[in-house]
Amino acid sequence: MTQWRNKLGVGLAVKVGVYVVLGLLGVFLFAQVLMFVGGDALYLLASVLGVFAAATVANAVVMRIYERGRLADIGFVWNSASVRNLLLGLGGGIVGAALVLGGPLLAGCAELSKTPQSGGSLVFLLVLLLFGAIGEEMLFHGYGFQVLLGALGPWATILPVSCLFAWAHSSNLGVSPLGLANTAGWGVVLGYAFWRSGDLWLPIGLHVGWNWTLPPFGATLSGFKMNVMGYAMNWKIGPLWSGGEYGPEAGVLTSGVLVVLFVYLLKAPIRHQDAFLLRARGEA
């Protein structure tokens, strides 16, 4: 513990503390305002946009105050390497989700059945999920994560932040111990993706690819049912495999796919970028 305190230093601890406070306050305040305007019917929209707005403001403020930098400096530089990493992330997320859903469908362990649509369009849902993924990546792998990465190293940062990522989903509908464990596993994969690429585009791609694939199949996403295609995925196997009310992310199939995705990140031709916050500390 003393070694960690020495590595962090008072100044860095203050920066991370300010970032965390701004993020938490922002999530609460923005979500409350959006809920007040839209009511319970817009719970998902308020949650997603609340996180996105809070993450944007928190990162922009601390970057400006402490680093004299821009929001783009947390990993949003756009170049050919960014495009490559985003596409590699999207491909990994889509294929990972397809394995979790396609295997049981082909094996007859699940089936798609017609069901009344719950309203909304697929395009709107995909845009909403895009903002949700970007917001979560900024919040959990933005400024606070990156300055800790430079001070403590990869695993001393990735593992605790992954636990916080899981905790943030602990109030979702139908959550289970395995669901939380897999969500923490997702935190590890996404955190390592940033470490591997030096930008947010790779973890955003993974996050978006996964989130975009589940709802069109009628699968529940982290406890949220978003039936916009008129289909529901009905499982013929128990919740250990299907994930129950939380969705496939709480099943052992996702546990296996997370291992596959981690190996994929080890082997994929990812272009490493010179992350601003790590470069400023001589760690990149």
C-alpha atoms as one frame of an Amber mdcrd trajectory, in Angstrom:
protein
   0.000   0.000   0.000   2.839   2.384   0.863   4.481   1.616  -2.488   1.249
   2.513  -4.295   0.977   5.791  -2.372   4.557   6.640  -3.306   3.890   5.920
  -6.972   0.675   7.910  -7.011   1.818  10.992  -5.132  -0.491  13.597  -3.679
  -0.803  15.561  -6.931  -1.826  12.568  -9.010  -4.236  11.358  -6.330  -5.907
  14.779  -6.345  -6.238  14.735 -10.137  -7.812  11.273 -10.127 -10.033  12.233
  -7.195 -11.322  15.348  -8.971 -11.963  13.294 -12.105 -13.912  10.648 -10.174
 -16.013  13.253  -8.335 -16.819  15.084 -11.572 -17.724  11.810 -13.266 -19.981
  10.567 -10.467 -21.724  13.910 -10.021 -22.154  14.256 -13.749 -23.691  10.797
 -14.175 -26.161  11.486 -11.370 -27.090  15.034 -12.383 -27.331  14.515 -16.148
 -29.339  11.305 -15.733 -31.692  12.960 -13.223 -32.335  15.911 -15.531 -33.009
  13.628 -18.502 -35.273  11.402 -16.403 -37.188  14.469 -15.195 -37.723  15.595
 -18.782 -38.560  12.204 -20.259 -39.888  10.120 -17.361 -39.409   6.406 -16.689
 -40.158   5.546 -20.311 -36.808   7.054 -21.284 -34.764   5.322 -18.582 -32.317
   3.721 -21.033 -31.934   6.938 -23.035 -31.350   8.975 -19.858 -28.804   6.456
 -18.563 -26.831   6.360 -21.807 -26.814  10.085 -22.481 -26.150  10.813 -18.802
 -22.988   8.702 -18.864 -21.881  10.159 -22.202 -22.393  13.762 -21.064 -20.743
  13.180 -17.679 -17.722  11.448 -19.220 -17.308  14.181 -21.828 -17.449  17.009
 -19.285 -15.239  15.284 -16.686 -12.523  14.431 -19.208 -12.623  17.825 -20.918
 -12.402  19.727 -17.621  -9.513  17.803 -16.058  -7.596  17.662 -19.327  -7.857
  21.429 -19.624  -7.031  22.188 -15.980  -4.226  19.700 -15.311  -2.722  18.921
 -18.726  -3.540  22.015 -20.807  -4.836  19.494 -23.302  -7.981  18.803 -25.296
 -10.644  16.138 -24.999  -9.172  14.510 -28.115  -5.928  13.890 -26.210  -7.476
  11.095 -24.113  -7.215   8.809 -27.148  -9.374  10.286 -29.892  -6.647  11.238
 -32.357  -7.915  10.282 -35.832  -5.532   8.824 -38.404  -4.995   5.650 -40.412
  -3.949   3.738 -37.280  -7.176   4.831 -35.568  -9.256   3.528 -38.476  -7.399
   0.208 -38.399  -7.826  -0.200 -34.648 -11.512   0.743 -34.759 -12.190  -1.819
 -37.481 -10.229  -4.513 -35.641 -12.264  -3.757 -32.539 -15.574  -3.826 -34.381
 -14.669  -7.124 -36.024 -13.651  -8.702 -32.720 -16.798  -7.550 -30.933 -19.143
  -8.679 -33.705 -17.501 -12.084 -34.122 -17.424 -12.601 -30.348 -21.140 -11.890
 -30.031 -21.883 -14.032 -33.089 -20.111 -16.978 -31.448 -22.152 -16.594 -28.255
 -25.451 -16.412 -30.159 -24.775 -18.384 -33.325 -23.440 -21.517 -31.614 -26.602
 -22.186 -29.575 -28.851 -21.312 -32.533 -27.039 -23.737 -34.857 -26.969 -26.432
 -32.163 -30.704 -26.104 -31.529 -30.133 -24.882 -27.967 -31.928 -21.631 -28.742
 -34.381 -20.336 -31.305 -35.695 -17.043 -32.624 -39.418 -16.466 -32.240 -41.656
 -13.650 -33.454 -42.704 -11.193 -30.785 -44.361  -7.770 -30.808 -41.916  -4.916
 -31.280 -41.412  -2.713 -28.236 -41.186   0.471 -30.287 -38.315   2.510 -31.654
 -36.191   1.945 -34.728 -33.065  -0.126 -35.189 -31.112   2.906 -36.416 -32.011
   4.904 -33.301 -31.022   1.972 -31.085 -27.661   1.540 -32.827 -26.904   5.265
 -32.443 -27.901   5.085 -28.769 -25.652   2.069 -28.182 -22.806   3.853 -29.968
 -23.071   6.798 -27.587 -23.340   4.392 -24.674 -20.151   2.572 -25.608 -18.204
   5.794 -26.215 -19.462   7.242 -22.931 -18.452   4.178 -20.901 -15.036   3.991
 -22.540 -14.379   7.668 -21.833 -15.563   7.290 -18.241 -13.677   4.102 -17.354
 -10.684   4.274 -19.697 -10.291   8.021 -20.089  -8.268  10.446 -18.001  -8.357
   8.707 -14.610  -7.504   5.297 -16.040  -4.708   6.634 -18.218  -2.890   8.645
 -15.573  -3.046   5.636 -13.221  -1.746   3.475 -16.050   1.285   5.715 -16.342
   1.900   5.675 -12.582   1.061   2.101 -11.582   1.488   0.096 -14.785  -1.051
  -1.987 -16.698  -2.323  -4.705 -14.375  -2.305  -2.682 -11.155  -4.643  -0.307
 -13.025  -6.658  -2.584 -15.319  -7.788  -5.062 -12.640  -9.169  -2.540 -10.079
 -10.842  -0.450 -12.791 -12.409  -3.617 -14.201 -13.935  -4.315 -10.796 -15.367
  -0.775 -10.799 -16.729  -1.413 -14.299 -18.530  -4.500 -12.996 -19.803  -2.630
  -9.916 -21.310   0.043 -12.185 -23.491  -2.705 -13.723 -24.408  -4.312 -10.398
 -27.854  -2.679 -10.268 -28.863  -3.815 -13.759 -31.887  -6.070 -14.034 -31.231
  -9.795 -13.651 -27.585  -9.394 -12.675 -25.911 -12.503 -11.248 -22.492 -13.344
  -9.774 -21.372 -14.796 -13.113 -22.769 -11.743 -14.884 -20.660  -9.476 -12.687
 -17.603 -11.699 -13.173 -18.030 -11.580 -16.960 -18.576  -7.813 -16.848 -15.323
  -7.489 -14.918 -13.768  -9.726 -17.578 -15.023  -7.316 -20.209 -13.363  -4.534
 -18.224 -10.061  -6.420 -18.416 -10.399  -6.961 -22.172 -11.334  -3.331 -22.834
  -8.636  -1.961 -20.523  -6.019  -4.168 -22.140  -7.256  -3.021 -25.553  -6.361
   0.556 -24.625  -2.956  -0.525 -23.311  -2.337  -2.456 -26.517  -3.403   0.338
 -28.877  -2.729   3.592 -27.008  -6.086   4.945 -28.204  -9.767   4.587 -27.335
 -10.744   3.442 -30.816  -9.873  -0.220 -30.267 -11.895  -0.616 -27.016 -14.734
   1.451 -28.477 -14.808  -0.848 -31.502 -14.955  -3.968 -29.314 -17.648  -2.442
 -27.124 -19.777  -1.223 -30.040 -19.373  -4.419 -32.078 -20.635  -6.532 -29.177
 -23.476  -4.164 -28.256 -24.636  -3.814 -31.858 -24.869  -7.572 -32.427 -26.956
  -8.774 -29.476 -30.190  -6.677 -29.767 -30.999  -7.472 -33.442 -31.091 -11.150
 -32.423 -33.552 -10.355 -29.643 -30.960 -11.093 -26.961 -30.966  -9.161 -23.687
 -28.036  -6.765 -23.292 -26.790  -6.294 -19.704 -30.332  -6.682 -18.372 -31.971
  -4.448 -21.006 -34.475  -5.938 -23.455 -34.531  -3.930 -26.673 -36.891  -5.631
 -29.074 -36.795  -3.538 -32.241 -36.647  -6.351 -34.803 -39.763  -8.273 -33.802
 -37.753 -11.309 -32.665 -36.810 -12.723 -29.287 -34.095 -15.280 -28.611 -35.589
 -18.137 -26.599 -33.086 -20.404 -24.890 -33.709 -24.118 -24.367 -30.826 -24.438
 -21.933 -30.407 -23.172 -18.387 -29.274 -19.739 -17.183 -25.713 -20.972 -16.646
 -25.429 -21.001 -20.434 -28.035 -18.440 -21.474 -27.290 -15.875 -18.769 -30.926
 -15.726 -17.668 -32.523 -12.298 -17.296 -29.203 -10.465 -17.557 -28.624 -11.887
 -21.023 -25.780 -13.853 -22.623 -23.191 -11.743 -20.797 -24.044 -13.707 -17.641
 -23.413 -17.107 -19.261 -20.369 -19.341 -19.501 -20.331 -18.949 -23.283 -19.387
 -15.309 -22.805 -16.714 -16.366 -20.297 -15.129 -18.491 -23.011 -15.434 -15.788
 -25.667 -13.692 -13.287 -23.382 -10.672 -15.588 -23.311 -10.819 -15.802 -27.118
 -11.009 -12.003 -27.407  -8.026 -11.551 -25.109  -5.965 -13.907 -27.280  -7.234
 -12.038 -30.331  -5.903  -8.781 -28.879  -2.535 -10.437 -28.284  -2.262 -11.574
 -31.911  -4.161  -8.951 -33.942  -2.127  -6.495 -36.076  -2.991  -3.534 -33.856
  -1.243  -0.212 -34.521   0.063   1.206 -31.239  -0.308   4.959 -30.878   1.614
   7.398 -28.720  -0.948   8.061 -25.978  -0.738  11.689 -24.833  -1.129  11.064
 -21.090   1.408   8.227 -21.069   3.841  10.170 -23.249   3.660  13.091 -20.833
   4.950  10.739 -18.118   7.531   9.004 -20.298   5.711   5.652 -20.190   4.550
   5.183 -23.780
